[in-house]
Amino acid sequence: MDYDYVWAILAFTGLVVLLAAWLLISEKLLVNYGQCKVDINGGEEPLVVQGGQSLLSCLYSNKIFIPSACGGKGTCGFCKVTVEAGGGPVLPTEMSYLSRKEVRSNVRLACQVKIREDVSIRIPADLLDVKMFEATVISNVALTSDINEITMKLNEPTEISQREGQYVQVQASSPDGEVFRAYSISSAVYEKNIVELIVRQIPNGIASTYLCEIEAGAKVNFTGPYGEFMLNQDPEVEIVCVAGGSGMAPCKNIIYSVYDKWPDRTIWFFFGCRTTKDVFYMDEFNKLAEKFPNLHIVYALSDELTAEEKSSWTGETGYVHLAVDKFIKGDVQRQAFLCGPPLMIDAVTKVLIEKGVKPEDVFYDEF
């Protein structure tokens, strides 16, 4: 082995690290950007902040909680805002998360924008209503081998105002600091003091492990609500919900919320599972359908059935998009909400468009 070559690489790497650290320390010690103003949506009273911090840090410290999952490390791409002035050039660390159209429209990652001068930004107005909540866990129930239902009672604030299908971002600790992870709200909009989540435990997942192992009485912090699902308020428009796994959450939220307001509205709910071990809430939904006859519940198993399952299973078999194709007919105005893996989303979207659903009426959340 050429040890001189190895030592040269180590020396060069060490030099680069030291140089980067020196630049960061020098900027903090030698560069003083003073007080800067951050104008949000053309407001009359801009934020006055100390220059040198990231735009994301500035917003969070002023209780403006835009979506961010990675804790400001530039690895999730969620914290997009429109910077109209003062943000500096787009950085290479942002380019993989921004489309060409977004770059042309001055969309930036807030965690990568450093405040060095007065800044003017635009964010969706509803993000100004997002809050940080503290809640107490009431129960943690295993629904399957890897999916749990976590129910929390809100402490501060004591109520949440949400739209159908929105989500919250749960705060969890990691070796690198605090992170936020998004989870759809499964409790209905009329449950103001309760937030229920349906969480699939991901191997080595920071937030999912935290939530799936949490015990009653524990405190949980989260921000919200977020989300772009927009339920059509016309009760004549049929609703199609399609989900798999923990994608159940926004569909459960929508179904219960709709029938609290429009008991005669038509909803088709399709839920895809691999085996009967992945089935949950089916009895509950079938009982709900007895109360609301225009609610249609369809569960589908994609794996080949065992002999025992063949003798007892009365639902559909095959992938869930095939069930959608079988039951959904054309010539009806519909709106669809899909939540599940990308392949499922793509297949179901194709079927729905073939059935006459407009692309703009298909809302989805991939995971």
N, C-alpha and C positions, 0 to 999 in steps of 0.2 A: 504493500500500500504506500502511496506517495503522501507521507505525512505533511510535507511542506505545502502540498496542494490543499489538504484539509485545513491546515492552520490558516492558510491564506483566505479561504472561504469564511472561516469562523471570524477572522479579524475584520473582514469586509462587512459581514453581517453585523458584528458588534458596532462597527463605526457608523453604519446606517442607523441603527437603533439609537445610538448616542446622539447623532445629529438630529434625528426626529424629536427626541426628548428635549434637546437643547432649544430647538425652534419653538416647541410648545411652551417651555418655561420662559423663554425670552419674550414671547408674545404676551404672556400673562404679566410679566414683571415690567416690561419696557413699553408696551403699547397700551395706551389708555384711550379708549374710544369715547369716554365720557358718557353723558346722558343722551340717549337716542329715543326717538318717538316711533311707535308702531301704530299705524293707522289701520283699523279693521273695518272693512266695508264702508269706508267713507264716513266713519263716525265723528261726532263732534268733539269727543274727548279721547284722543289717542293715548295709548299706554306710554308711560315714561319709564324707561328701563335702563339699566347699566349696559353699555355696549360691550361686545366681546363674547356674549353668550349665544347659544343657538336660538333660532326662532322657536323651535319646539319647547325648549326649556323656559323661554320667556312666556309662552302661552300657558303652559302648565302651571307656572308659578303665579299666574294671574287667573287661575281657575277656568281656563278655556281649554277643554279637553278634546282635542281632535284625535282621530284614530291613530294609534301607534302600538305595535305589538313587540318591537324589539328593544324598547327602552332608549331609543334615540341613537342606535348604532348604525343606522343606514342599511339594515339587512331585511326589512319587511316591505318597504315601499308603500305603507299605508298613509303616512302623514302628508298627503298632498295638499298644497294650498296654491293659490294664484298670487304671485308676487308681482305687483304692478310697478314698483319702483324700489330701488335700494337693496336688492338682494345679491348683486354681483353676478358673475357668470355662472352658468350651469356647470357643476363639477362632474368629473368622470365617475365618481361614486354614485351619482344619480341616474346616469344615462340608461342603465339596464332596467330601471323601473319606470321610465318615461317614454311614451310614444312620441313620434315626430310631431304629431298634432299637439300633444301636451307641451312639448318644448316650444313650439311656435306660439302657444297660448300663454307662455310664462308660468306654467305649472312647475312647482319645485317640491322637493322633499324638505319639510320644515326642519328636520333634524340636521340637514346639511347646509342650511342657510345661516350664516353667522351675521349677527347684527353689528355692523361697523358704522352705520349711518342711519338716518331716518328711513323707515321701511313702510311701504303701503301694501297691504295684502287684502285678498278677498277669500272668504270661506263661506260655505253654505250657512244660511241664517240659523237653521235648526241646531247647528253645532254650538251656538252661543247658549243654548238651553241645556246642554249636556252638563251633568253634575257628577261629583264624586260621592258615592254612597258608602255607608258602613252598614253591614247587615249581620245578623246572627243566624247561624245554621239551625234550622228546626229539625230537619231530617236528612238522611243520606241513605237512599234505598237502591240496592242493586237490581236493575231491570233485566240484565243479561250478564254473562261472564265478564264483559268488559264495558258495559254501559251503566251509568248510575244516574239517578234522579236526585238532585240536590235542591232542597227548598229552604229559602232564607226569608227572614222577617226583617224589614228595613228599620234601622235605628235612626239614622241621620243622613239625609232627610227621611221623613217617615213615609213618604209617598213617591211613587214614580208615575210619570205620565208618558205613555208609550203609544206608538202606532202598531198595528198588526204586523208581525214578522220582524220586529227590530231585535237588536242584540246589545249586549253589554260587554265591556272589556274587564276581565278579572285580573287583579293585581296579585302577582306571586313572586316569591323570592328565588333568585338563582345565584350561583357562585359569582356571576358578573354583575349582580345588582337586581333591581326590581324590573320585572317584565310584565306586560299586559297581553292577555290572550282573549280572543273574541269567542263568545258563546251566545247563541240565540236564546231568547226568552221563550220558555214553553208555557208559562202561566198566561192567562188571558189578560187583556187590557183593563178589564174592570177590577182586577185584583191589584189595587193600588199599593197595598202594604206588603205584598208578597212578590218575590222574584224566584221562579223555578227554572232550573237549568237541566238539560239532559246532556251528559258529558261522556264521551268515549275515552277510555284511558289509553293513551298512546305510550308504547314502551319508551321509557326515559323521558317522557313528556313532562315539562316543568309544571305547567298549570294543571294539566289533566290529572297527573298523579296527586298533586296537592288537593284538588277538589274531590277526586274519587276516594281519597283516604281521610278526608276531613270528618270530624265528629260533631255531633249536635252540641250546640253551645259555643262553638268556635266563631270568631269574628272574621268577616270577609270584606275586603274593600274592592269596589269596582266603579267604573265610570260608564255613563250611558244616559239615555239610550241612543244607539246609532242605527243606521240602515237606510237603504233606498227602496225597500218594498213599499209600494203604494197601493193599498186595496181600493178597488173601484167601489164607490159608494152607491152605485145603482144596484138595487136588489135583484133586478132582472138579469144581470150579468152573472153567469154561472162561474163558479170557482173550481179550478182543478189544482189539487195539491199532490205532489209526488215526492217521495222521500225514501231514503235508505239509512239505516243506523241512527246515529244521533241527529241526522237531518230531520227526524221526527219533530224536533223542538219548535221551529217556526210554524209548521203545519198544525200542531196541536194548539198553538197560540191562536192561529187564524180561525180554526174551526170553532173553538169555544167562544171566541170573540164575536164571530159572525152570528152564531145562533143566539147569543144574548141580545143582539140588535135586530136580526132579521130571521125569525124562526121558520119562515117558509122558503128561504133562499136555498138554491141547489148547490151542493158541493160534492165533488168526486175526490176521494182520497185514496191514493195508491201508495202502498208501502212495500218496498222490495226487501226481502231477506234471503239469506243463503239457505238456512235450515230452520226447522221449528224452534231450535234453541235460540234463534235470533228474533223470535216473535215476542213483542210486548205491546201492551195496551189494546190488543185486539178485542178482548171481551168488553173492555170499557167503551170502545168506540161502537161496537155492535149494540150495546145498551143505549148509547146516545142516539144511534140511528133509529131505534124503536120510538124514541121521543120525537125525533125530527125526521119524518119520512123522506125528505129530499136530500138527506145525507147518505151517500153511497160509499161503503167501505170495501176496498179490494186489497187483500194481502197476497203477495206472490212469492213463491220459493224458487230460487234459481238453481240450486243444486239438485242432483237426482235424489228422489225420495227413497228412504229406506222402506223395508217391508212394513215396519210399524207405522211410519208416517203415511204410507199409501192407504192403510186401513182407517186412519183417523183424519187425515187432512182433507178439508172441503174447499179450500181456497184455490187460487190460481197457481200454476207452475210455469217456470220459465222466467226470463228477465222481465223486470217491471214495465219496460216500455212496450212489451208485447201485450200486456194487460191493458195499458192505456190505449193501444191501437184497437183492441178488441171491444172495449166498452164505450169509448168516446166517439160519438157520431158528429157529422158536420152540420153546417147551417145553424149553429147556435153561437151567440156572442159569449165569449169566455175570456177569463183571465187566469193565468197559471202561475204557480209558485213552486219552484223546484229546489230541492236541497239534498246534495249527495255528491258522489264522486263525479269527476268530469265526464267519463265515458257514459254514465247514466244520464247526466244533464244533456249531453249532445244527442243521444239516442231519443230521449223523450221530447226534446225540442223539435227535432226533425218530424216526429209523429204529429205533434200538436200543430205545427205549421201546415203539414199536409191536411190536417183536419179543419183548417181555416182560421186558426188562432194567429193573430198578428204578432210579428216578432216583438214589437214594443209592448205587448201585453204578456210577455213571458219574463218573469223575474226569477233569478236563480242565485244560489249561493253554493259555490264549489268548495269542497274540502277533501 
